[in-house]
């Protein structure tokens, strides 16, 4: 059998993790963790899973599209700020802010002598607008950046550096415009959503399950894309971009699409982070968090949607454990974890699973039966 004849099967194998992997992940997230963790730890896991939206987007962007972005924190932060603006406006009603010089505006605006709500804040008084903004604002910026870059065939390390620069610029801009964004402290003291107190234990439990459901919906969307002709073209574009271009396909628009998809997913993750943690700040927008998000995908396996989630959980759980148990050494321990995983398992946790677990039954099935030449067991 020629190698080319096995290509569709290989693509299907890459495009979809085994159903057992999805079932195991669902069992752990929906049953094991809620039953075994207290609400504080479960809320931490919910925070970790909000980062997993970014990692899933990076699987599509970096693993399938071959486009490495080191600025995904930008889109995570924009989605988080869109949700935080709605929540802050709800918490800044005239009654709650009666002691301010200008009632009815966020407290940080009053502290900075701003006397009227900026026009671009006004639409975020409405939850539907905020929910649309969670996805649309990151995707709009992603479209502007990627269309300008990919049309000029800017890619590779140059594009990665540009995304880093955007992350730095946006974090500096948010900090500098303190009166409009809350500055270095961000948007804090978020209490309710449509009158529902998001700080209670029951609300945190509901938000955790909502986060998991949305995450599986994101996985289903990406898996569907992987199994379509578009997914095959993304892989072909990653490996042989010139051949795809010479075949008549618009490679630049494929890259724009997958970059916008990753940005939209990151925005959803940012919104869920804001709801579960109760604030959003520029510390999640800059270069460092953006690089950490790439590490989540790399540790899990940049070709695996499920692996990206496991990688996100592993890295963040290690970060929490090391910082609590070894406050003076945790940065070094985290670095050792990153380097060790990448060196020992270059394909991430998903590659480890595929090499030592998933392939073993197939190898056993192909072993000739004892005493019967040519017959398989």
N, C-alpha and C positions, 0 to 999 in steps of 0.2 A: 504494500500500500504506500503510495507516495505521500510525502509530508503535507502537500497541499490539500490532500483529501481529508486530512484530519483537522484542518484549520477551523471549520465551523464548530466542531465539537470542542476544540480548545477555547474558542471565543465564548461559547456558552458556559464552559467551566469557569472561565475567568469572570464572566458577567454575573454569576450567581453563586453565592455561598450555599452550602447544603442547608436543607430545611431544618436539619437537626441543630445547626448553629443558631438559626433564628428562634427555634423553640426553646433552646437552652437560655438564650438571652432574655426572651420573654418571661421564662420561668423565674430567672434570677431577679429581674427588675420588677415584675408584677406580683410575685409571691414571696420569694425568699427574703428580699430586703425589707419590704413593708412589715413582715412578720418578725424579723430578727433584729431590726434596728429601732432605737428610740427616735422620736420625732426630730431631735436635733441632728442626729447622724443621717437620718433619711433626707432632711433638708439639704445637708451637705452633698449627698449623692445627687439630689435634684440639681444642685448648682453644677456639679461635674457634668451631668447630662446636658445641661444647656451649652456647655462647650462642645459636646459631641456633635451638635448640629454643624459646627464649623468643620470638625474633622470629617464628617460625612461629605460635606461640600468639597473638601480638599481631595477626597478620594476621586470624585468626579473631575475636579479641575486638574489636579496634579497627577493622580494615578492614571486616569483615562485620557485626559486632554494633554498631558505632558507640559502643563503650564504651572510653574511654581510661583505662588504668591506669598510674599512675606509681609503682607499688610491686611490679613483677614480680620484683625482686631478692629480695623476701621469700620467694617460692615457690622460686626458684632456690636460695636459701640453705638453706631447709628440706630440700629434696631432697638437697642436698650434705651437710648435717649428718647426715641419716639414714644415708647411706652411710658417712660418716666415723666415726660412732659404732660401726658394726659393725667397720670396719677397725681402729679404735683399740682396741677390746676384744680383737680377735684379737692385736694387737701387745702387749697388756698381760697376757699369761699370767703365772702365778706364777713361772715360771723366768726370764722376761725382766725381771721387776720385783722380783727377790729382794732387791735392795739398798734398796728403798723401805721406809718405815716400815710401810706396809700393802701387801704384795704383792697383785697381782691386780686392781688398779684403775689407771686412766690416771694418768700421771705428774703432770699438772697438778692432779688431785684430791689426790694425796699432798702436793704442795707447799702446798696450801691447807688442810692438816690435816683432810681428809675421810677418815674411817676405814672407810666402807662404800660400795659402789656404790649410787647412788640407784635407787629402784624403777623409775623410768621409763627407765632405761638397760638394765635386765635383758632386755627382749624383743629388744634389738638385738644380743644375742649370736648370734642365728640369722639366717643370710643371707636365707631366705625372708621373715622378718618385716621385715628391713631393706629388701628390694626392694619389698614392699608399702607400707612406710612412705614410701619415696621418692615414690610417687604419692599415697598416701592422706592423708598428713599435710598436704601443700600443698593438696590438694583439700578437706579438711575445714575448714581455716582459710578458704579461699576461699568455701566454702558458707556458713559462719557470717557472714562479712562481707557477702557479696553478698545473701544472703537478707534480712538485717536492713536493708540499704540499699535494695535494689530494691523490696521490698514497700512501702516508704514513698516510692517514686518519687524517690529521691535519684539523680541522674545528672549527666552533663555535668561541668563544672569542679568541682562540689562532690564528686563521687565521686573524681575524680582527686586532689584535695587530701586526701581521707580515706585513699586508698591511700598517698600520700606520708607521712602521719602514721603509718600502720601500719609502714612501712619504717623510719622514724626510731625509733619505740618499740621495735621488735624488735631493731634494731642496738644500742640503748642497753641493752636487757635482756640481750642476749648478752654484751656487754662487762662489764656489772655483775655478772653471775653467773659470775665467773671460775672458781670452784671446780667448777662443773658443766659449763661450756661451753668452757673454755680461755681465756675473756676475749678481749682484743684480739688475741692471737696465734692464736686459733682452735684447731682440732684438727689437730695436725701429726704428723710422723714416722710416716706411714702406710706400711706395708711390704708386706704380703701380703693376699691374699684367698683363703681356704681353702687356705693354704699356698703359693699361687702368687705369686711375687715380681713385683709390678706395677712395679718400678723398672727392670727390664732393658729393653734395646732391643727384644727380641722381644715382650715384653709390651706395650710402648708401640705397636708396630706392630699387634698384635692389637686393642688397645683403640681405636686409630684406626679400623680397619675396622668394629669393632663400633659405634662412634659413628656412622659414616656410614650403616650399615645401619639402625640405630634411627632416624636422622634421616629416611631415605627412608620408613620405616614410618610415622613421624609425618606426613609429607607425604601419604602415601596415605590415611591416616585422615581428615585434614582435607579432602583433595580429594573423598573419598567424601561427607563431610558437606555440602560445597558443592554437590554435584550432586543431593542429596536435596531433598525439600520443605522440610526444616529449613533448608537453606542459603538457599533462596529467601525463607523467612520472616525469616531473620536480615537479609537485605538490605532487605526491606520494612520491617522493624522499625527499621532504621537510618535509612531515609529518611522513613518515615511511621508513626511509632510509634503515634500515636493511631488511625489507620485500622486497624492490626493489632489493637489492643486492642478497638476497637468491632466488629471482625469476630468477636470471641469468643475470641481467643487470649490465653493468659496470658503477657503480655510479660515480666513480672518473672521467671518461671521460665526463659524463653528466655535472658535475660541471666545468670541464675544458672548455667545449663548451660554457656554459652560461657566464662564467667569461670572455672568449675571446670576446664573443658577446658584453657584456657590455663595455669592453675596446675599441672595435672598434667604438661603438657609441660615447663614450666619446672623442675619437680622432677626429671624425667628428665635434663634438661640439667645441673642441679646435681650429680647423682650421677655423670654421666660426667665432669664437670669434676674432681670429687674423685678419681676413679680415675686420671685422666691426669696431674693436677698433683701429687697426693699430699698435699693439705691442703685445709681449708675454714676460712674466717675471716669475721668480721662485715663485713669490707670489701666483700663481695659482696652484702650484704643491704640496705645503706642507700639513701639517696635518689639519690646520684650514679650508682651502677651501674644503678639502675632507670631513670633518665632516659637513660643511654647505651643501654640495651636498646631503648627506644622509638626512639632515633635509628637503630639498626640497621634496624628495620622501615621507618622513614620513608625512609631512603636507598635501600633496596632496592625500596620500593613497598609500601604497606600493603594493597594488594589482591592481591599476588602472593606465593605460597608460595616459589617459586624465587627471586624477587627478594629476599625477606627474607634468604635464605641468602647471595646475592651481596653484599647490603648489609652483612651481618655480617662477611663475609670482607674486604670493601674497607675498612670502618672500622677493624677491628682490625689489618689489615695496615698501614694508614696510621699507626695509633697506634704500632705496633712500629717501623716505619721512621723516623718522625719522632723518636721518643724515643731511638733509637740514633744517628741521624745529626745531629740538632739538639737536644741535651738541654736547651738554654736556651730554645729557641723552640717546642718541639713542641706545647705547649698552644695557642699562637696558630695554628700551622699546622693543628691538628686543628679548631679553631673555624672557620678559613677553609674547610676541606674541608666541614664540615657546612653552613655557610651557603651556600657555592657550589652544592652539590648541591641543596639544598632550593629555592634561588631559581631556579636554571637549570632544574631538573627537578622540579617540584612533585609529580609522580606517581612519583618515584624512578627507579631504573634500569629497572624493569619498564615504566614509562610511556615511557621513552626507546626501549626495544626495540620496544614496540608501535607507536610513532609512526613510527619511521624504518626499521625492519627488517621486522617481521611484516606490516605493512599494504602494503608496497611491492609484493609479488607480486600481491595482490588488486587494487591500483590499476592495475598493468600489464595484468592480465587484462581489466579493464573498459575499456581504451582501444580506441576503434574502429579496426578494421583500415584501413590506408591504402588509399584508393581505393574502399572498399566502405562506403557510408553505412549506418549502423545496425547493421553487423556487428561483433562484438567479435573481438579478436585471440585 
